[in-house]
Amino acid sequence: MKNNLRDFLKSAGLTGAGFFAGILSPAESQSIYDNRILNKENATRFNMCGYAAPGLETVRIGFIGLGNRGPSAVNRMRRIEGVDIKALCDLRQEKATAAKKIVENTLHHPDIYSGTEHEWKKVCERKDIDLIYIATPWHLHTSMAVYAMEHGKHVAVEVPAATSLEECWQLVQTSEKSRKHCMILENCCYDFFELLTLNMARQGFFGEIIHCEGAYIHDLLEGNFSKDKYHNMWRLKENLNNGNLYPTHGLGPIAQILNINRGDKMDYLVSMSTHDFMMAPMAKELAANDNFYSPYANKSFRGNMNTTTIQTARGKTIMLQHDVTSPRPYSRIHLVSGTKATALKYPLPGRISSNHEGWLTPKEFEVVEKKFEPPIVKKIGELAKQVGGHGGMDFLMDWRLIDCLRNGLPLDIDVYDAAAWSSIKPLSSKSLANRSNSVDIPDFTAGSWKTNAPVDVFLQKGGNTKVVL
Ligand SMILES: NC(=O)c1ccc[n+]([C@@H]2O[C@H](COP(=O)([O-])OP(=O)(O)OC[C@H]3O[C@@H](n4cnc5c(N)ncnc54)[C@H](O)[C@@H]3O)[C@@H](O)[C@H]2O)c1
C-alpha cells in the first residue's frame, strides 16, 4: 500500500477536445454512412465526443417504455431540479397510467401516450420536449433513438443502445448529423466502487493499467421464462441469439477506466461460448405441460457462458463474460489490473491490493476510499443512496445527465460509447459463428479516439443542480 500511496495524486492533465463543425448535405451523409457500413472507411465530420450542446434551463422529458425499468426513472427524474416531465408513453395504457401516479401532486403534469405501436413517435415530434428517455425492449432502442434525434431531441437510451452493427452506425451518423446527444444509460459507470476505481486510475494509483475484466453474471433463468415479467416475452426471444447479449454493464466502467474512445480504442475481439445446458431443457420441460411455451421448445438458445476477450490499440486486454442462467451469485467482476495495483469488486466487498500477498485490510481500504472519493459522490452520493435505484447509482447517472444538459456540458457517455459498447453483441456473435476467430471492432470515432479528452471525473464544471427529496 505504501508504494501506491506515494503515487496517489498524479495530475490527470485533461486536454480540451476539439471538434470540427462541418455541415453535411443528405447525399454526403448517406455516402459516408454507406462507406462505413460497407467498407469500414470512417470519416467523422462532426465529433460528438466533448461536444457541448447549448445549456437548457429546464430539461423537458418524454419517457418511452414504462414496464419494469421506466417508472423508476420517472421517480428519480422528478426529484431533480430543472426537470419537467412532459410525456409518458407505453404501448400498454395501464403502464403509462401507473407511471403518471408517480408524479401525482408534484409540479409535473405529463400527457399520456399509449395504445398503438407508433404512438411514441408523437412524443418525439413534440416541440416542447428536449430529451427522450427510452426504456423499451432492445430491438426498439435504435429506431426510437434515431427518430428522436431526427426530431431535434437529445436521447438517453437503455442498455444496449443497438443490437446490430448497422444500428450502431445509425446512432453515430444521426447524432453527428443532428448534433444531439445520444447517451447509453450505463448506470454501472456510476456505481460507487466503479467511480472510485475510475478516480484512482485517473490519478495513477494503478500505474499503467494492463488488463481489465467485467461481466454480467445474473441468474435470470426463471424471469426470462416468466409469462409476465417482460412484455411479450421479448427477453426470452433475445436469448435465441448467440453471443454476449448484454455486454455494457461489465464493459462501460472498464472502458472509461481504459479511456476507450478517448486515448485508446478496442481493436479486435475473440469470443467463445459454452453450449446451452439450461434454456432448451427448460423450454422443453415447460412446453410438455403448457402450450404457451411450445414456440420455444426445440429451439437453439444462447450458449450459457460467453467469454469474450478484447485487444485494445494500445496493447491492453479486456475479458468480458455473460451468463444469465447459471445458479451463482451476481457478479460484474470489475477487475482493474495495473503495473502498481489491482482492484476487484466481485465477489463483494470490493478490494484493492498492491502486492501478491493479499488484499488491503478493511481499515486500509477505508483510507484509500476516502482519499479517492470521487467529487460526484462527495457532492450527492448520500442523497443518491436515499433516492435509491440499484443502491444509488441510477440516481447519480440521471443527476449527472441533467446537470450536464442544464449547464451545457459534454456528457460523460456519448454516442461513440453507445455504439462501441453495444457492438460487442453482434461482434461476439460473428466470432462465435466462425470458430471464435478474431473480429475487428469498428472505430466509431473515425480516428478521434487519439485526441478525445477523457471523461471529466473531477466535476470541473457544473454540479449546481439541486435534488428535491
Ligand atoms: N440499466 C439497468 O440496470 C436496467 C435494468 C433493467 C432493465 N434495463 C433495460 O430497460 C429496458 C426495458 O426493460 P424492462 O425490464 O423494463 O422491460 P419491460 O418489458 O418490463 O418494459 C418494456 C416496456 O416497453 C413497452 N413497449 C413495448 N413496445 C413499445 C412501443 N412500441 N411503444 C411504447 N412502449 C412499448 C412495453 O409495453 C413495456 O411496458 C431494456 O432495455 C432493459 O435492458 C436496464
The ligand as an ORCA input file, in Angstrom:
! r2SCAN-3c Opt
* xyz 0 1
  N     -29.658     -0.418    -16.649
  C     -30.283     -1.305    -15.876
  O     -29.882     -1.583    -14.754
  C     -31.516     -1.961    -16.404
  C     -32.336     -2.721    -15.563
  C     -33.492     -3.271    -16.096
  C     -33.794     -3.092    -17.421
  N     -32.977     -2.362    -18.225
  C     -33.288     -2.123    -19.630
  O     -34.515     -1.418    -19.709
  C     -35.205     -1.791    -20.885
  C     -36.627     -2.217    -20.525
  O     -36.569     -3.372    -19.720
  P     -37.817     -3.763    -18.786
  O     -37.332     -4.800    -17.851
  O     -38.443     -2.537    -18.256
  O     -38.788     -4.455    -19.848
  P     -40.376     -4.442    -19.811
  O     -40.832     -5.462    -20.777
  O     -40.853     -4.527    -18.398
  O     -40.730     -2.979    -20.306
  C     -40.679     -2.586    -21.634
  C     -41.898     -1.707    -21.871
  O     -41.853     -1.227    -23.218
  C     -43.198     -1.176    -23.674
  N     -43.241     -1.154    -25.141
  C     -43.034     -2.174    -25.999
  N     -43.194     -1.750    -27.268
  C     -43.488     -0.430    -27.198
  C     -43.800      0.555    -28.158
  N     -43.796      0.292    -29.466
  N     -44.092      1.799    -27.733
  C     -44.097      2.100    -26.399
  N     -43.830      1.192    -25.447
  C     -43.530     -0.054    -25.841
  C     -43.843     -2.403    -23.095
  O     -45.254     -2.295    -23.041
  C     -43.204     -2.469    -21.721
  O     -44.014     -1.867    -20.726
  C     -34.365     -2.882    -21.529
  O     -33.570     -2.293    -22.492
  C     -33.507     -3.403    -20.411
  O     -32.291     -3.937    -20.863
  C     -31.844     -1.794    -17.717
*
